[in-house]
Amino acid sequence: MVLGPNQVWCWDITWLPGPAKGTYYYLYLILDLFSRKVVGWEVHEQESSKLAAHLLHRAYLRESIGGVSLILHSDNGSPMKGASLVEMLYRLGVVKSHSRPRVSNDNAYVESIFRTCKYRPDYPYRGFATLDDARAWVLKFVQWYNQEHKHSGLKFMTPHQRHSNQTDQVMDNRKSVYEVARATNPKRWTQGIRDWNLPERVWLNPEKGCDDLEVAA
């Protein structure tokens, strides 16, 4: 159970098509479980525990995590269990967490954003011409996702708003707008306005009946 940002991060690696058939670039991405904000990402030409460790370190410093208990969740791939990343986790005091065997939805939040990424209208299905092209495209995607994307799993807040604790302000403003609209045209709002309250708890893999946020992009 997560009650705020920078308590649990999820991360994974996905391939991006390269300039020729059978060539790929690799997107490393770290997502905050509570806010869905992308807190770190990089694109490289190979999968590597050392590269993952560097990414984690930079994200950790950028988010000023020092002194805060943080869990990093991932699947069981080789880069996720490599010595370089394990050493970095130890240095930073970050607790590692891995998906359970044969549980396909244990890292669903990251899989969801990868799907959102690859279904963007401007995604180059024929491949990125260069590594720099791939990095430039992902930079644009992450900026859009964090700052502009009205996330259905966050009741149409942006991940940045959720991450920066703007939830109450945004939702209070939204409720006020809906109440005015209802007062102006009550026949249209016979069932009351939509529930804009966000759950305060988020679960990585909830049991049935938990009031968790939906896994959606």
Rosetta blueprint (number, residue, H / E / L):
1 M L
2 V E
3 L L
4 G L
5 P L
6 N L
7 Q L
8 V E
9 W E
10 C E
11 W E
12 D E
13 I E
14 T E
15 W E
16 L E
17 P E
18 G L
19 P L
20 A L
21 K L
22 G L
23 T L
24 Y E
25 Y E
26 Y E
27 L E
28 Y E
29 L E
30 I E
31 L E
32 D E
33 L L
34 F L
35 S L
36 R L
37 K L
38 V E
39 V E
40 G E
41 W E
42 E E
43 V E
44 H E
45 E L
46 Q L
47 E L
48 S L
49 S H
50 K H
51 L H
52 A H
53 A H
54 H H
55 L H
56 L H
57 H H
58 R H
59 A H
60 Y H
61 L H
62 R H
63 E L
64 S L
65 I L
66 G L
67 G L
68 V L
69 S L
70 L L
71 I E
72 L E
73 H E
74 S E
75 D L
76 N L
77 G L
78 S H
79 P H
80 M H
81 K H
82 G L
83 A H
84 S H
85 L H
86 V H
87 E H
88 M H
89 L H
90 Y H
91 R H
92 L H
93 G L
94 V L
95 V E
96 K E
97 S E
98 H E
99 S L
100 R L
101 P L
102 R L
103 V L
104 S L
105 N L
106 D L
107 N L
108 A H
109 Y H
110 V H
111 E H
112 S H
113 I H
114 F H
115 R H
116 T H
117 C H
118 K H
119 Y L
120 R L
121 P L
122 D L
123 Y L
124 P L
125 Y L
126 R L
127 G L
128 F L
129 A L
130 T L
131 L H
132 D H
133 D H
134 A H
135 R H
136 A H
137 W H
138 V H
139 L H
140 K H
141 F H
142 V H
143 Q H
144 W H
145 Y H
146 N H
147 Q H
148 E L
149 H L
150 K L
151 H E
152 S H
153 G H
154 L H
155 K L
156 F L
157 M E
158 T L
159 P H
160 H H
161 Q H
162 R H
163 H H
164 S L
165 N L
166 Q L
167 T H
168 D H
169 Q H
170 V H
171 M H
172 D H
173 N H
174 R H
175 K H
176 S H
177 V H
178 Y H
179 E H
180 V H
181 A H
182 R H
183 A H
184 T H
185 N L
186 P H
187 K H
188 R H
189 W H
190 T L
191 Q L
192 G L
193 I L
194 R L
195 D L
196 W L
197 N L
198 L L
199 P L
200 E L
201 R L
202 V E
203 W L
204 L L
205 N L
206 P L
207 E L
208 K L
209 G L
210 C L
211 D L
212 D L
213 L L
214 E L
215 V L
216 A L
217 A L
